[in-house]
Amino acid sequence: MKLRALLPLAIAATFAISFLSQAQGADPIQRLARDIFQQLIETNTTESAGSTTAAADAMARRLRDAGFSENDVKVLKPDEDPRKGNLVARLHGSGARRPILLIGHLDVVEARREDWSTDPFRFIEKDGYFYGRGTQDMKDGDAIWVTTLIRFMREGYRPDRDIILALTADEETGKLDGVDWLLRNHRDLIDAEYVLNADSGGVVTDKGKPVNISVEASEKIYADYQLEVKNSGGHSSLPTPDNAIYHLADGLARLEAYQFPFESNEVTRAYFREMAATQSAQTAQDMLAILKTPPDQAAIARLDADPKYHATMRTTCVATRLDAGHANNALPQTARAVVNCRILPGHNREEVRRKLVEVLADPKIAVRYIDPAGQLLDAAPTEPPPPKLTLRPDIMSALAKTAQEMWPGAPVIPEMETGASDGILTTAAGMPTYGISGVAIDFDDIRFHGRDERVRVQSFYDGLEFCYRFLKVLTSEQ
Ligand SMILES: [Zn+2]
């Protein structure tokens, strides 16, 4: 790769020193990162009892102590709830290129002491792991962003573009999502050419051995719909063919049988192409066969059996809630269901609502969009679809180069997030967003939102080193 030759020797020397001291466990940067990680874990940021403002204030103090000016470090909180503060910090560059924005959420999912073997809000190092709520999702990433900015500041590093960091509230629960709130209220502070989100992507390992590095380069769109059938009801001893529950149930059966069409995009095509190299013969063949024009239908059908591949190839809609009737001895007057859809990029929520009406094929079933505030709308908003994400060559080559140094031989695999993260908001706001993290998690040790959440000590430090190198490549080479 050409970029490698451009890497300044000074940086290469720093790497060597860092590796040496890492082996001795005495690296001051690692100690700093560990302290920050501990402080974040031990600052409760749950919806019920915590405060992201407390965590944001603590990080602001650390950045100011490291030399960031008052003006470049802000804790911004919504009037509605001062507990839901967000940190925005800026490391100034030469301005040769537009800024990049780093995002991470500070809030964590609830955790109860009695469910855990350790106190979830105490940072505990045990058997080569750090334990605590947020060690995987995602105070590890927050601590790494903050430490790396402090490291850059200490070195007097001047990137060729501003690096902005936003650590935010309410990604997991709560109604004041910090990324959304900053976009609405302080867009100027976080405006950037593109965004890196440490909440998705990452290094997949098998018992600590690297398997691949995944980068999230696209996201499905989340949408809830309410299905409702109304009926005048009556006495259950005198049933009629016109029954609210049967109308709804028959419609849901038609939905169950329906498949949204197969589609691919630049990101999912790259995903299947790269994944094929890591799969057994039949699956590998199928992954390549669906990339042909026209795609191989039998291969699609076989891959559909795996929920992850299925969700990567199609928009999905599934019934998630059901509620009907008001008495055991009465004909139902109301029957309702909620259908949750995950929509492929390039389509909008109203298009899918109309598709549901068509598939349910019963004028008695009203289909309404449920907006994020829980309001029912007869039609979904038809915001223009977010720009189609492409795999930016500058990011992909910086990632490939850094990953190759850190985890030689492990392929970089682009992925479309089938769930949802804050990345969808920044992408929709015109700032293409990539989920990238250098923290490795064993594929069978995924514990976020669960009990005894933990991350390998060495994985955390490797993620720290990865972040430093990766950001330097992104901000120092033209
Ligand atoms: Zn998260």
Residues whose N, C-alpha, C, O or C-beta is under 5 A from the ligand:
A	BS01	ZN	D137 M138 D199
